Amino acid sequence: MDHEELGAWLRLTLTPGVGNGAARRLLARFGLPQAIFQQSEAALQQCVTNAQARALCEIPAAWQALWDTTAQWLFGADPGRPSRTIVTLGDVRYPQALLDTEDPPLMLYLTGPEHLLAHQPFPSDRCLAVVGSRNPTAQGAETARLFARSLHGAGLTIVSGLALGVDAAAHEGALDASVADASAAATIAVVGTGLDRVYPRKNLDLARRIAARGLLVSEYPLGTPPLAPNFPKRNRIISGLSQGTLVVEAALASGSLITARMAAEQGREVFAIPGSIHAPQSRGCHALIRQGAKLVESAQDVLEELRLPATTVPGLPDMPAERDEAAVELPHTESEPENNPVLAALGFDPLGLDALVARTGMDTASLQVMLLELELAGSVARLPGGLFQRLVRG
């Protein structure tokens, strides 16, 4: 892309009243944006409204400044920075999976390793979205990280939104499993701001790590601040790039359910991890399962549903096959629920350490000692697989 072509694409996206739909009609009729702006107003009126045609004949006030800023971002010399590129609707590198959706963006701004940007940056048949609550439980965040690590280890690129909580954990899990010279992105972060900004700021270091081994992607021009309407809109890109969307934890009003709905509308698979009936963060997942989402308990469940090669997936503890919890015989000791406040407080649903502290009124150190005693007594078998280790280690 040269300076002239860049300027024409920016002008098309900035023209007031001309949205993606009208722009796509113009491109289909006249070709590249440079050709659109060579047309008369009468010719433009053949495929857009009179008001849109008039607007296209005027140069937007903000166009020159944005052109200068974007050209410097794209072409400027800045030693040590991640590579940058812009993929437009007419670019051969534009992801086919996204092109097949109802509202593909006109431009995608990308930051990432040069070897990814130079060829086909989006492995369209090997992407999975992992999304969820911005305020997950400790167990939910760990689940997202482990699933992402395992699924990337099985060959999938993990797509998410760089938000706090589950999104960040999913990106981190994929990065944990990645190698520096991988031929595909470890993870793709689709953001709701311009790529010259990071939101939330807490994820600045994570964004830098993604730029080194994955992709940062935005449809928004440089300088775009974190505006609330942009985040639900960008979710169509997260789901559109992916074969399926996995929801780890989500409240009923979660934006993750928007992503899941868009995935279903795009003909993609939707997966949900069940949780406690008492946890608000599980209600969105349970609603999705009632609506037909695939209930998954392991990374292997996802791979099988996507019809990917069966493999031993690293990163997640093996789930006991056909285990009957009721058949596990426990020795009757003083650690039984009627005598032990910790087991009584645990109940039968997964529980984080903070919640256990609140239920028992005990301090963390005392809880960890008692949990160790329970392990030695054999009562730790009452805990879900892997939960004891997380509780003891905090």
N, C-alpha and C positions, 0 to 999 in steps of 0.2 A: 504494500500500500504506500503510495507516495503522498506528498502534502496536498495535492489537488484533490485526490480521491478522498482523503481523510476529511478535508474541509466540506466536501459535498455530502458525505454521510452525516457529519455533525449538523449541517444546515437542515437536512431532512428531519433528523430527530428533534431539532429545536423549533421547527416551524409550528407556531401555535395552532391548535385545532386539528393537526394532522397526526393521528395516532398510528399505531402499528398496522391496523387493518387497512387504512387509506394508503399508508406508505407501501405496503405490499402490493396493492392494486397498481400503484404508480410504477413500481419496479417491474411488475409483470408486463405492463403496457409499454414502457419506454426504455427499460434496461437499467443501467447503473444510474446513481443519483445525478452524475454530471449531465446526463441526457435529459433528466427530468427538468432541470433548471434551464435548459435551452429551449423548452417548449413555450408557446404562447399561452396566455390565460385561457383562450378559447379551446386550445387543444387539451389543456389540463382539465377543463370542465367536462370532458368526455368520460372521465372516470372518478372525479371527486366533485364535491359540492362547489358552488360558486364562491362561497366564503373561503373554503380551503384553497381553491385555485388562486384567489387574490393573495392569500397569505404566502403561498409558495413563490409568488413573484416579488416578494419583499424579503430583504435579508434581515433575519432576527437581530435584535439589538445586542444580544449576548454572544452572538456567533463568533466574532473576531477574537474576543478574549478567550473563549473556550478553545478555539482552534489553536491559538498560540500555546495555551497551557497543555493541551493534549499532545501537540507536536513535540513539545519539550519533554513531556513524560515518555512519549513513544520513541523519539529519535535522539534525544539528548544523551550526551556522554556523562555517565555517572559511575565511575569505577566501583566495583563491589556490589552493585545493586542486583537484585534478581532480574531475569529477563522479562520483557513485557511485549505484548502484542495485542492486536485488535482483530477479532474474527467477525466478519460481517455476514449477512444473510447470503451473499453471493460467493463466499469463500469456500473452496473445496474442503477446508478444515472444519467447516461448520458441522456440528454433530447431527447426524441423520435422525437420531432418536428425538432430538428437540425440534428438528424441522417438521417432524410428523405430528407435532402437537398443535392445538388450536391457535395458540398465540405465541409463536416463536419471536424472541426479541430481534430487533434489527441489528444490534451490535452487541458483542460480548468483549469486555475488557478482561485480559488475562495477565496474571503474573505467575511465574514459575520457572523451573529449569529450562534452559534453552533447548535441550534435546527433546523435551516434551512439546514445546511450543512450535518447533520447526516442522513437525510432521502432523500426526493425528492426535491432538492433545486429549480427546475424549474417547476412551474405550467404550463405545456405545453399548456393546453387548456384555460388558463386565463391570457395570456400576450398580451399587445398591445404596439407597438413601437410608440413613439411620437418624431418626429425629426423636424428640421427646421434650419433657418438661424443662423449663429454665430453673426450676427449683426441685430437682429430684431428691429422692432419699439417697443416703449414702450407698445403699445396695443398688439402687437404680443406676446411679452414675457408674458404679463398678461393673454392672451388667453391660451397660452400653460400651464401656471400654473393652471388656473381654470379648464381646460379640464382634466388635469392629476389628480387634486384633486378629481374631480367629478367621473371620471372613476375608480380611485382606490377605492373611496367610494362605488362604485357599484360592487366591487369585482375583478377588473383587476389589475394585476401587470404591472407597467409602465416600459418599456424598452427604454433606450436611450444611448447616447455615451459620457456623461460627458463633452461635449464641452461647450464653452461659449454660451450665448444666449438662444435659444429655448430648447436645451438639458438640460441645468442647470435648467431652469424654470420648465420643466416637472418633473425632479427629485424632485425639491423642492415642487411642488404641491402634488406629491404622498406622500412625507414625511409629509406634513401638515395634510394629512388625515389618516396617519398610527397610529397604537398603538404598544407599545413596545413588547408585547407578541403575535403578530399576527402569525398565522400558515403559512402564505405565505409572500414572500418578498414584501415590499412596492414598491420598484423600483429596477431595475437591470441596472447597468452601465457597458457597454461593452467598454473597453478602448483599445487604440492602443499602449500601452507600457507594460513593465513588471509591475506586481502589487507592486513592491517595489518602484515605481515612480508614481507621480501624475502629469498629464498634462491636462490642464494648471495649473500652480501652484496656480492661483487665486481660483481654485476649491478645494483646499486642505481641507478646513473645510467641504465642501459639501461631499467630498469623505469619510470623517470620519463619517459623519451622515449616509451616505448610508451603510457603513460597519456595523453600529449599528442596522439598521432596514431593510436592503436590501442586495444586493449582488454586489460586484465588481468582474468583470469577464474579463479574458484576455486569449488569446491563445498563447501569446508571453512569452518566457522565462524571468526569472528575469534578470534585468539589461538592458532590451531592451529600448533604448531611443525613443523619439517621432520622428520616421522616417515617412516622408510624405507618402510613399506607403502603410504603415500599416493601415492608417485610412480608406481609401476606402475599403480595404480588410476586415476589421473587421465589415463593415456594413452588410455583409451577415449573420453574427451571430445575429446582432440586428433584422433583418427582419426574420431570420430563427427561432428564439425563439418565435416569436409572431404570433398571429392569423391574425393580420393586422398591417398596418403602417399608422399613421396619420401624414401628413405634415402640419405644421401650417403656416409658412412663408418660402419662398425659392426663391432665384433668379434663373434664367435659368441655371446658371453654378454651382448651389449649390450641395454639396455632398449629400444632402438630397434626391435629385432626383435619385442618385445612389441607395440609400437604397430603395426607392419606386420601382425602376426598378427591383431590386433583389427580392423584395417582390412579385411583379407580376410574375416573372419567377418561384418563388417557389410556386405559386398557392395561395398566401395570398391575403387578401383584401387590397386595397389602398384607403385611405381617404384623402381629401384635403379641407382646409378651404379657401374660396374665400376672396379676399380683394379688395382694390381700384385698378382701372385700371391704376392709375397714380403712383402706388408704385412699384419700382423694386422688392421688397421682395414678391410681390404677383404673379409675372409672372410665377414662377415655379409652383405654385399651380394651376394657370389657365391652364397652359400647361398640367398638370396631369389630370385635369377635362376634357379637350378636348380629352385626350387619353383614357378616360373611368373611371377615378378615381371617387369615390363616393363623391359628394359635401355634406359637413356636416356643419350645423349651430349650432348644440348643441351636448352635450354628448349623449343624448338620440338617436340621429341619428346613432351614432356608435354602441350603444348597440343593436338597432333594426337590423342593417345590420349584426351583428355578431350572431343574433338570441339568444341573452341572455335575461333573464327574464326582462320584463318591470318593471321599478322602477322609483320612484321620485329621480332624481339624485341630491345630494346636491352639493353646491359650485358654480353653475352657475345661474345667474338670469333667470327666466322663460322668454321664448320668447313669445311675444303676439301672440295668435293664430289668423290667418287670418287677421292680422292688415293691413289696407289700409292707408298708410301714407298720401296719397293725400286727404283722407277724414277728416283728422284732421284739424279742424277749429281753427285758431289762431287769437287772438284779434289783430287788427291793432293798434300798438303803435309806439312810437319813436324808438323801438328796432328792427323794420323791417330792412331787409338787406340794403335797399337803404339809411338808416340813421345810422345804427349801424355797425361800422367797424369790430366788432368781428364776427357777424353773416355772414357778407359778406365774411370774410376771411375763415370761416368754410367750406363753400360750402356744398356738400352733401356726402362727403366721410369721414370715421372716421379719426380723426386728433389728434395727440398727442400735449401736452402742448408746447414742445420745438418748434415744427413746427408752432404752433399758435403764439408764441412769434416772430418768424422770419417773419411771414407774416404781422403781425400788427405793429411791431416795439415797442410794449408796453412792459413794465416790467411785471414780473410774478404776483406781488401783485396787480397791476391795473387790469390785466386780471381776476384774481380770484374775485375781487370785481364786475367787470362788469358781469361776469358769474352768480354771485349770484343775481344781479339785473335782469338778463334775466330769471332766474328761477322764481323769484317773478312775473315777467310780463307774464309768461306763454310761452315765446318763446323758453324755453329750450326743448319744445316738438320737435323742429327741430333736436335735437341731437339724435344719435342712443342710444338705451337703455344702461344705465350704463356709457355712456361716460362722462356725466356731472360730476358725482361723481369723476371719475378719474381725470378730468381736474381741478376741484376745489381743490382736495387734492394733486395735483401734482404727 
